[in-house]
């Protein structure tokens, strides 16, 4: 099963949230010891593991964008007695390195830009309101289906009538604790990254 991981002790308590389907309604909960498996009919839609800090410590709070194999092993060991499918190891996050290849002003906005962004496998049309967009800039793109730190899923859409198929990200949207100008995209260094690479996998290496 593919899943998204969240941990925020201040807001939720000492619970690791493993979200599989955030849109489905809950019809059944199976709780054993410190593990709670949440179902919609016979489909697993979430897993909660309580007192998780007794097993492993998390440095950051919010979405765990690229959980280690150790974290996934812990979850799979905890759910073994439930006779359900194991959680997949996360090898990519949906946040990829992209290059802005064109910038046009949005005809119906004084601050939005219409971008074409090369992400390696395709060219994406993305509407963006950041101040520092420019041609040939290397950025991080949240592609369709990517889960953001607040749980929002990136979906195809339109902004003031213009198609947008992804989102170019600021450091805050990436959950990076660095000082950076407000409303500015994170600009990546030429020669340090390759278009199409997974950003968070790259950060681990």
Buried (B, 14 or more C-beta within 10 A) or exposed (E): BEBBBBBBEEEEEBBBBBBBBEEBEEEEEEEEEBBBBBBBEEBBBBBBBBEBEEBEEBEEBBBBBBBEEEBBEBBBEBBEEEEBEEBEEBEBBBBBBBBBEBBEEBEEBEEBBBBBBBBBEEBBBBBBEBEBBEEEBBBBBBBBEBBBBEEEBBEEEEBEEBEBBBBBBBBBBBBEEEEBEEEBBBBBEEEEBEBBBBBBBBEEE
